[in-house]
């Protein structure tokens, strides 16, 4: 396995500096954040401004990535491709296409995004809109030799409190996604943490969706049984900040994902590719030093688990 990380956790530090640090600490890949310039969403950064990327700039990026012995595992832009506001939706869809164009220039064949959700409609009703939007996006990506992949986060509360902000967060919904859009270049950035905190088996879907796992996120989570018994599966309703309900995200090895079991399941489907740390552990945030400490801890645990 090639262990890397999603670059958003190091904020607006220059991409080359992130690459230099990654190489010095033994990482092999970078999953590069490509949100639009000026974006202010949490857990986002603009490490490459894909709207302004030229062939010359792409060559410069490829040169220093090669210098530091790193691969670009994916370009990352996770936003709402089904926004109820059609103007916003078009902007997001168009930016995904710019990420696809940039991936082709940079020599990587993966772009990660969210499906999102039209919050004015049910999950079931969203799938008709999904089918139209993503047949177009996957076709555009296929023409550029790029694979489009979905990270399976429910994004609960993203648009409306207590309501999932995406339609692609359980194995049942993966099935519907791939039934509606069966394109071979459409798959998953598979993240076990989102299944764990939903109390869903995160191992069995690896075999079920073996041909759709294009990339793996290494994010851990822990569920607190006492809080689960008190708040229930709909979680805390008052004073609910990130991580203070019945579960929270952790670095790999500090939560409840069994990474050795994950490795065995991935090995069984012959996945021997990128495992990219997505750092959202609230105990390793707040400063650059804490973020780096968390990344190093996560990498050490993954390296030990993948032997």
Secondary structure, DSSP 8 states (H G I E B T S, - for coil): -EEEEEGGGGTTS-HHHHHHHHHHTT--EEEEEB--TT---TT--BSS-GGG--HHHHHHHHHHHHHTT-EEEEEE----TT-SSHHHHHHHHHHHHHHHHHHHHHT--EEEE-----TTS-HHHHHHHHHHHHHHHHHHHHHTT-EEEEE----TTSSSTTS-S-S--SHHHHHHHHHH---TTEEEEEEHHHHHHTT--SSHHHHHTTTTEEEEEE-EEEE-HHHHHHH-TT---SS--TT-SSEEEE-TTSSS--HHHHHHHHHHTT--SEEEE----GGG-SSHHHHHHHHHHHHHHHHHHT-
